Amino acid sequence: MQTADINQNKKTPVKIKVDFKDSNYATGRRKKSIARVWVKKGSGKIYVNGKEMNQYFKRPVHRLIVVMPLQETNTLNQFDVKCHVKGGGLSGQAGAIIHGISRALVKIDTNLKKSLKKNKFTTRDSRKVERKKYGHKKARRSFQFSKR
């Protein structure tokens, strides 16, 4: 009886359905994250995986990162953005969203490419985690040497 009461008290997050029919699509990547991004004319709302950006990204640093391409081009309140992100952590996902937004903005208006490219938003950040090697504790860290 108590388990049923507990399950009823939990609120399941409701995914927001947003219509993005006449929008531009782009893919962004960073580390292990892949973001599918749709951008269309609107009021400046950003949705990530069916939630508002403020609900998905709890840390303010990630929110600032996602908005950077729109702030750089002075189009913050002109476009709505819808993203589906998979893989990696939140920092990688935020970087993937930046890449996707900037590529979609370039599709909308090619004049924005100069300012976006200057700040390296259109360039895919290819840095990844280095793999662990055999005979090592981590990627480069070796086991502690014992003299005796």
Residue frames as a rotation matrix with the C-alpha (Angstrom) as fourth column:
MET 1
0.564 0.826 0.000 0.00
0.826 -0.564 0.000 0.00
0.000 0.000 -1.000 0.00
GLN 2
0.487 -0.435 -0.757 2.82
0.166 -0.805 0.569 2.39
-0.857 -0.403 -0.320 0.84
THR 3
-0.576 -0.755 0.314 4.67
0.446 0.031 0.895 1.78
-0.685 0.655 0.318 -2.44
ALA 4
-0.078 0.636 0.768 1.60
0.976 -0.110 0.190 2.81
0.206 0.764 -0.612 -4.42
ASP 5
0.829 0.380 -0.409 1.36
0.496 -0.839 0.224 6.04
-0.258 -0.389 -0.884 -2.42
ILE 6
0.048 -0.908 -0.416 5.05
0.178 -0.403 0.898 6.79
-0.983 -0.117 0.142 -3.00
ASN 7
-0.615 -0.286 0.735 4.76
0.721 0.171 0.671 6.26
-0.317 0.943 0.101 -6.76
GLN 8
0.333 0.828 0.452 1.76
0.916 -0.398 0.053 8.59
0.224 0.396 -0.890 -6.97
ASN 9
0.726 -0.085 -0.682 3.59
0.331 -0.827 0.455 11.41
-0.602 -0.556 -0.572 -5.16
LYS 10
-0.390 -0.921 0.019 6.50
0.405 -0.154 0.901 11.42
-0.827 0.359 0.433 -7.65
LYS 11
0.606 0.540 -0.584 5.99
-0.253 -0.565 -0.785 13.85
-0.754 0.623 -0.206 -10.50
THR 12
0.067 -0.552 0.831 7.12
0.815 0.511 0.274 12.58
-0.576 0.659 0.484 -13.87
PRO 13
-0.506 -0.294 -0.811 8.57
-0.106 -0.912 0.397 15.33
-0.856 0.287 0.430 -16.08
VAL 14
0.551 0.769 0.323 6.28
0.361 0.129 -0.923 16.18
-0.752 0.626 -0.207 -18.96
LYS 15
-0.566 -0.737 0.370 7.97
0.640 -0.110 0.760 16.41
-0.520 0.667 0.534 -22.36
ILE 16
0.008 0.517 -0.856 7.03
-0.219 -0.834 -0.506 19.51
-0.976 0.192 0.106 -24.28
LYS 17
0.023 0.078 0.997 5.78
0.893 0.447 -0.055 18.99
-0.450 0.891 -0.060 -27.83
VAL 18
-0.007 -0.115 -0.993 6.95
-0.169 -0.979 0.114 21.82
-0.986 0.169 -0.013 -30.08
ASP 19
0.758 0.338 0.559 6.12
0.486 0.279 -0.828 22.25
-0.436 0.899 0.047 -33.78
PHE 20
-0.005 -0.839 -0.543 9.29
-0.273 -0.522 0.808 22.84
-0.962 0.153 -0.227 -35.83
LYS 21
0.566 0.323 0.759 8.03
0.539 0.551 -0.637 22.23
-0.624 0.769 0.138 -39.39
ASP 22
0.836 -0.265 0.481 9.58
0.305 -0.504 -0.808 25.20
0.457 0.822 -0.341 -41.23
SER 23
0.798 -0.599 0.072 12.96
-0.360 -0.377 0.853 25.05
-0.484 -0.707 -0.516 -39.54
ASN 24
0.418 -0.764 -0.491 16.59
-0.644 0.132 -0.754 24.49
0.641 0.631 -0.437 -40.45
TYR 25
0.995 -0.032 0.094 18.31
-0.033 0.783 0.621 21.34
-0.094 -0.621 0.778 -39.24
ALA 26
0.253 -0.960 -0.124 21.96
-0.640 -0.070 -0.766 20.77
0.726 0.273 -0.631 -38.32
THR 27
0.830 -0.092 -0.549 24.00
0.381 0.814 0.440 18.20
0.407 -0.574 0.711 -36.42
GLY 28
0.406 -0.725 0.557 26.57
-0.755 -0.609 -0.244 19.15
0.516 -0.321 -0.794 -33.79
ARG 29
0.710 -0.235 -0.663 29.20
0.371 0.926 0.069 16.92
0.598 -0.295 0.745 -32.18
ARG 30
0.164 -0.714 0.681 31.55
-0.789 -0.509 -0.344 17.16
0.592 -0.481 -0.647 -29.20
LYS 31
-0.559 -0.464 0.687 33.42
-0.771 0.595 -0.225 14.34
-0.305 -0.656 -0.691 -27.41
LYS 32
-0.943 0.253 0.215 30.90
0.290 0.944 0.159 11.44
-0.163 0.212 -0.964 -27.37
SER 33
-0.227 0.914 -0.337 27.82
0.239 -0.283 -0.929 13.70
-0.944 -0.291 -0.154 -27.66
ILE 34
-0.862 0.101 0.497 25.71
0.487 -0.110 0.866 14.15
0.142 0.989 0.046 -30.77
ALA 35
-0.436 0.718 -0.542 23.10
0.132 -0.545 -0.828 16.91
-0.890 -0.433 0.143 -30.96
ARG 36
-0.484 0.433 0.761 20.32
0.848 0.015 0.530 17.15
0.218 0.901 -0.375 -33.54
VAL 37
-0.587 0.139 -0.797 19.30
0.343 -0.850 -0.401 20.82
-0.733 -0.509 0.451 -33.69
TRP 38
-0.081 0.628 0.774 16.33
0.954 -0.176 0.243 22.56
0.289 0.758 -0.585 -35.32
VAL 39
-0.691 -0.166 -0.704 16.27
0.404 -0.896 -0.185 26.38
-0.599 -0.413 0.686 -35.52
LYS 40
-0.175 0.667 0.724 13.30
0.897 -0.195 0.397 28.49
0.405 0.719 -0.565 -36.64
LYS 41
-0.603 0.054 0.796 12.03
-0.096 -0.995 -0.005 32.05
0.792 -0.079 0.606 -36.31
GLY 42
0.236 0.701 -0.673 10.54
0.706 0.352 0.614 32.65
0.667 -0.620 -0.412 -32.88
SER 43
0.806 0.229 0.546 10.89
-0.161 -0.803 0.574 34.35
0.569 -0.550 -0.611 -29.53
GLY 44
-0.047 -0.948 0.314 14.16
-0.751 -0.174 -0.637 32.88
0.659 -0.266 -0.704 -28.21
LYS 45
0.590 0.289 0.754 13.04
-0.745 0.554 0.370 29.70
-0.311 -0.780 0.542 -26.44
ILE 46
-0.328 -0.749 -0.576 15.45
-0.808 0.538 -0.240 26.76
0.489 0.387 -0.782 -26.27
TYR 47
0.694 0.573 0.436 14.25
-0.702 0.673 0.235 23.19
-0.159 -0.469 0.869 -25.71
VAL 48
-0.433 -0.849 -0.302 16.64
-0.845 0.499 -0.191 20.30
0.313 0.172 -0.934 -24.99
ASN 49
-0.921 0.061 -0.385 15.33
0.081 0.996 -0.036 16.71
0.381 -0.064 -0.922 -25.07
GLY 50
-0.138 0.987 -0.083 11.72
0.550 0.146 0.822 17.85
0.824 0.068 -0.563 -24.63
LYS 51
0.343 0.197 -0.918 12.48
0.910 -0.313 0.273 20.11
-0.233 -0.929 -0.286 -21.64
GLU 52
0.961 -0.108 0.256 13.24
-0.043 -0.968 -0.247 23.79
0.275 0.226 -0.935 -21.37
MET 53
0.207 -0.977 -0.047 16.96
0.098 0.068 -0.993 24.56
0.973 0.201 0.110 -21.29
ASN 54
-0.188 -0.278 0.942 16.81
-0.812 -0.496 -0.308 25.77
0.553 -0.823 -0.132 -17.67
GLN 55
0.676 0.474 0.564 15.32
-0.706 0.635 0.313 22.45
-0.210 -0.610 0.764 -16.55
TYR 56
0.919 -0.336 -0.208 17.79
0.192 0.840 -0.508 20.31
0.345 0.427 0.836 -18.52
PHE 57
-0.109 -0.991 0.078 21.00
0.490 -0.122 -0.863 22.22
0.865 -0.055 0.499 -17.72
LYS 58
0.723 0.389 -0.571 21.05
0.668 -0.184 0.721 22.93
0.175 -0.903 -0.393 -13.98
ARG 59
-0.053 -0.837 -0.544 24.48
0.794 -0.366 0.486 24.60
-0.606 -0.406 0.684 -13.97
PRO 60
0.716 0.377 -0.587 24.49
0.055 -0.869 -0.491 28.22
-0.696 0.320 -0.643 -15.20
VAL 61
-0.301 -0.902 -0.310 27.81
-0.427 -0.163 0.889 27.64
-0.853 0.400 -0.336 -17.00
HIS 62
-0.680 0.091 0.728 26.16
0.547 0.724 0.421 25.17
-0.488 0.684 -0.542 -19.39
ARG 63
0.433 0.901 0.031 23.27
0.745 -0.338 -0.575 27.57
-0.508 0.272 -0.818 -20.01
LEU 64
0.437 -0.363 -0.823 25.70
-0.339 -0.914 0.223 30.37
-0.833 0.181 -0.523 -20.89
ILE 65
-0.634 -0.745 0.208 27.62
-0.135 0.371 0.919 28.06
-0.761 0.555 -0.336 -23.24
VAL 66
-0.302 0.592 0.747 24.50
0.826 0.553 -0.105 27.02
-0.475 0.585 -0.657 -25.16
VAL 67
0.692 0.681 -0.240 23.38
0.522 -0.702 -0.485 30.63
-0.499 0.211 -0.841 -25.73
MET 68
-0.081 -0.859 -0.505 26.81
0.190 -0.511 0.838 31.90
-0.979 -0.028 0.204 -26.93
PRO 69
-0.732 -0.238 0.638 26.28
0.652 0.028 0.758 31.54
-0.198 0.971 0.134 -30.73
LEU 70
0.229 0.903 0.363 22.94
0.918 -0.325 0.229 33.36
0.325 0.281 -0.903 -30.51
GLN 71
0.664 -0.053 -0.746 24.45
0.425 -0.794 0.435 36.15
-0.615 -0.606 -0.504 -28.40
GLU 72
-0.388 -0.919 -0.074 27.42
0.393 -0.237 0.888 36.55
-0.834 0.316 0.453 -30.76
THR 73
-0.753 0.147 0.641 25.13
0.635 -0.091 0.767 37.01
0.172 0.985 -0.025 -33.77
ASN 74
-0.893 0.437 -0.110 22.64
-0.327 -0.797 -0.508 39.22
-0.309 -0.418 0.854 -31.84
THR 75
-0.419 0.770 -0.482 19.79
-0.504 0.244 0.828 36.82
0.755 0.590 0.286 -32.64
LEU 76
-0.996 -0.080 0.025 18.99
-0.064 0.526 -0.848 35.72
0.055 -0.847 -0.529 -29.08
ASN 77
-0.455 0.890 0.007 15.29
-0.097 -0.042 -0.994 36.69
-0.885 -0.453 0.105 -29.21
GLN 78
-0.174 0.357 -0.918 14.76
-0.947 -0.316 0.057 35.97
-0.269 0.879 0.393 -32.91
PHE 79
-0.244 -0.010 -0.970 15.04
-0.585 0.799 0.138 32.17
0.774 0.601 -0.201 -33.09
ASP 80
0.574 0.379 0.726 13.58
-0.778 0.529 0.339 29.18
-0.255 -0.759 0.599 -31.25
VAL 81
-0.371 -0.785 -0.496 15.84
-0.817 0.530 -0.227 26.15
0.441 0.322 -0.838 -30.87
LYS 82
0.755 0.529 0.388 14.89
-0.640 0.725 0.256 22.51
-0.145 -0.441 0.886 -30.38
CYS 83
-0.232 -0.927 -0.293 17.62
-0.903 0.317 -0.289 19.94
0.361 0.198 -0.911 -29.63
HIS 84
0.962 0.273 0.010 17.86
-0.257 0.892 0.372 16.19
0.092 -0.360 0.928 -29.13
VAL 85
0.089 -0.991 0.096 21.16
-0.920 -0.119 -0.375 15.26
0.383 -0.055 -0.922 -27.50
LYS 86
0.976 0.131 -0.175 22.59
-0.070 0.945 0.319 11.79
0.207 -0.299 0.931 -26.89
GLY 87
0.519 -0.803 -0.293 25.78
0.677 0.596 -0.431 10.51
0.521 0.025 0.853 -25.30
GLY 88
-0.397 -0.860 0.322 28.53
0.407 -0.479 -0.778 11.93
0.823 -0.177 0.540 -23.13
GLY 89
-0.406 0.191 -0.894 28.15
0.876 -0.196 -0.440 14.26
-0.259 -0.962 -0.087 -20.17
LEU 90
0.584 0.752 -0.304 26.51
0.666 -0.659 -0.349 17.63
-0.463 0.001 -0.886 -19.83
SER 91
0.103 -0.618 -0.779 29.60
-0.221 -0.778 0.588 19.63
-0.970 0.112 -0.217 -20.88
GLY 92
-0.851 -0.409 0.331 29.99
0.172 0.377 0.910 17.60
-0.497 0.831 -0.250 -24.05
GLN 93
-0.130 0.899 0.418 26.29
0.974 0.195 -0.117 17.92
-0.187 0.392 -0.901 -24.76
ALA 94
0.570 0.279 -0.773 26.43
0.267 -0.952 -0.147 21.70
-0.777 -0.122 -0.617 -24.35
GLY 95
-0.385 -0.807 -0.448 29.38
-0.314 -0.342 0.886 21.82
-0.868 0.481 -0.121 -26.78
ALA 96
-0.759 0.174 0.628 27.49
0.586 0.603 0.541 19.68
-0.285 0.778 -0.560 -29.28
ILE 97
0.337 0.939 -0.067 24.47
0.850 -0.334 -0.408 21.99
-0.405 0.081 -0.911 -29.07
ILE 98
0.216 -0.367 -0.905 26.69
-0.158 -0.928 0.339 25.04
-0.964 0.070 -0.258 -29.74
HIS 99
-0.795 -0.602 0.070 28.09
-0.072 0.209 0.975 23.35
-0.602 0.771 -0.209 -32.84
GLY 100
-0.477 0.696 0.537 24.61
0.863 0.486 0.137 22.43
-0.166 0.529 -0.832 -34.08
ILE 101
0.484 0.673 -0.560 23.10
0.576 -0.726 -0.376 25.86
-0.659 -0.140 -0.739 -33.44
SER 102
-0.053 -0.584 -0.810 25.93
-0.318 -0.759 0.568 27.66
-0.947 0.288 -0.145 -35.22
ARG 103
-0.906 -0.257 0.336 25.72
0.193 0.455 0.869 25.34
-0.377 0.852 -0.363 -38.25
ALA 104
-0.102 0.952 0.290 21.94
0.977 0.151 -0.153 25.87
-0.189 0.268 -0.945 -38.45
LEU 105
0.445 0.217 -0.869 22.36
0.240 -0.964 -0.117 29.66
-0.862 -0.157 -0.481 -38.18
VAL 106
-0.585 -0.715 -0.381 24.82
-0.260 -0.280 0.924 29.59
-0.768 0.640 -0.022 -41.08
LYS 107
-0.707 0.416 0.572 22.20
0.696 0.553 0.457 27.72
-0.126 0.721 -0.681 -43.16
ILE 108
0.356 0.891 -0.282 19.65
0.825 -0.442 -0.352 30.43
-0.438 -0.108 -0.892 -42.33
ASP 109
0.991 -0.085 -0.107 21.94
-0.117 -0.933 -0.340 33.40
-0.070 0.349 -0.935 -43.04
THR 110
0.556 -0.828 0.068 25.40
0.773 0.485 -0.408 32.98
0.305 0.280 0.910 -44.58
ASN 111
0.297 -0.436 0.849 26.39
-0.121 -0.899 -0.420 36.48
0.947 0.022 -0.320 -43.42
LEU 112
0.815 0.066 0.576 26.56
-0.573 -0.056 0.818 35.16
0.086 -0.996 -0.008 -39.84
LYS 113
0.854 -0.468 -0.229 29.32
0.426 0.880 -0.211 32.71
0.300 0.083 0.950 -40.75
LYS 114
0.114 -0.878 0.466 32.12
0.102 -0.456 -0.884 35.26
0.988 0.148 0.038 -40.38
SER 115
0.017 -0.072 0.997 31.36
-0.871 -0.491 -0.020 36.10
0.491 -0.868 -0.071 -36.73
LEU 116
0.874 0.347 0.340 30.64
-0.471 0.775 0.421 32.47
-0.117 -0.529 0.841 -35.82
LYS 117
0.742 -0.650 -0.165 33.83
0.429 0.649 -0.628 31.21
0.515 0.395 0.761 -37.45
LYS 118
0.054 -0.729 0.682 35.91
-0.336 -0.657 -0.675 33.92
0.940 -0.192 -0.280 -35.73
ASN 119
0.035 0.045 0.998 34.81
-0.999 -0.040 0.037 32.54
0.042 -0.998 0.043 -32.33
LYS 120
-0.805 -0.486 -0.339 35.29
-0.524 0.851 0.026 28.92
0.276 0.199 -0.940 -33.52
PHE 121
-0.218 0.816 0.536 31.64
-0.656 0.284 -0.700 27.92
-0.723 -0.504 0.473 -33.09
THR 122
0.659 0.491 -0.570 31.42
-0.750 0.369 -0.549 26.29
-0.059 0.789 0.611 -36.53
THR 123
-0.229 -0.825 -0.517 34.57
-0.716 0.503 -0.484 24.21
0.659 0.260 -0.706 -35.96
ARG 124
0.793 0.465 -0.393 34.04
-0.141 0.768 0.625 20.76
0.593 -0.440 0.674 -34.51
ASP 125
0.182 -0.715 0.674 36.10
-0.982 -0.162 0.093 20.36
0.043 -0.680 -0.732 -31.33
SER 126
0.433 -0.011 -0.901 37.77
-0.431 0.876 -0.218 17.00
0.792 0.483 0.374 -32.00
ARG 127
-0.576 -0.701 0.420 39.29
-0.706 0.169 -0.688 16.49
0.411 -0.693 -0.593 -28.55
LYS 128
0.566 0.701 -0.433 38.30
-0.353 0.681 0.641 13.16
0.745 -0.210 0.633 -27.01
VAL 129
0.643 -0.317 0.697 39.32
-0.665 0.219 0.714 11.15
-0.379 -0.923 -0.070 -23.96
GLU 130
-0.163 -0.804 -0.572 42.58
-0.907 0.351 -0.235 9.30
0.389 0.480 -0.786 -24.55
ARG 131
0.690 0.484 -0.538 42.26
-0.318 0.870 0.376 5.53
0.650 -0.089 0.755 -24.28
LYS 132
0.602 -0.451 0.659 43.82
-0.651 0.201 0.732 3.50
-0.462 -0.870 -0.172 -21.47
LYS 133
0.190 -0.640 -0.744 47.01
-0.777 0.365 -0.513 1.66
0.600 0.676 -0.428 -22.46
TYR 134
0.816 0.021 -0.577 48.08
0.176 0.943 0.282 -1.81
0.550 -0.332 0.766 -21.46
GLY 135
0.004 -0.859 -0.512 50.50
0.884 0.243 -0.400 -1.83
0.468 -0.450 0.760 -18.50
HIS 136
-0.827 -0.200 0.525 49.33
0.008 -0.939 -0.344 1.58
0.562 -0.281 0.778 -17.29
LYS 137
-0.737 0.566 -0.370 46.94
0.507 0.101 -0.856 2.59
-0.447 -0.818 -0.362 -14.54
LYS 138
0.379 0.795 -0.474 45.25
0.094 -0.543 -0.835 5.23
-0.921 0.272 -0.280 -16.72
ALA 139
0.994 0.028 0.104 45.96
0.105 -0.075 -0.992 6.59
-0.020 0.997 -0.078 -20.20
ARG 140
0.413 -0.897 0.157 49.46
-0.231 -0.270 -0.935 7.81
0.881 0.350 -0.319 -19.28
ARG 141
0.290 -0.268 0.919 49.81
-0.954 -0.152 0.257 7.19
0.071 -0.951 -0.300 -15.55
SER 142
-0.132 -0.438 -0.889 52.02
-0.291 0.875 -0.388 4.21
0.948 0.208 -0.243 -14.84
PHE 143
0.790 0.340 -0.510 51.91
0.324 0.475 0.818 1.98
0.521 -0.812 0.264 -11.77
GLN 144
0.757 -0.513 0.405 54.05
-0.653 -0.617 0.439 3.12
0.024 -0.597 -0.802 -8.83
PHE 145
0.309 -0.766 -0.564 57.60
-0.169 0.539 -0.825 1.84
0.936 0.350 0.037 -9.04
SER 146
0.955 -0.027 0.295 58.90
-0.287 0.162 0.944 -0.02
-0.074 -0.986 0.147 -6.00
LYS 147
0.182 -0.972 -0.151 62.67
-0.844 -0.076 -0.531 -0.07
0.504 0.224 -0.834 -5.47
ARG 148
-0.845 -0.477 0.241 62.51
-0.528 0.676 -0.514 -2.75
0.083 -0.562 -0.823 -2.77
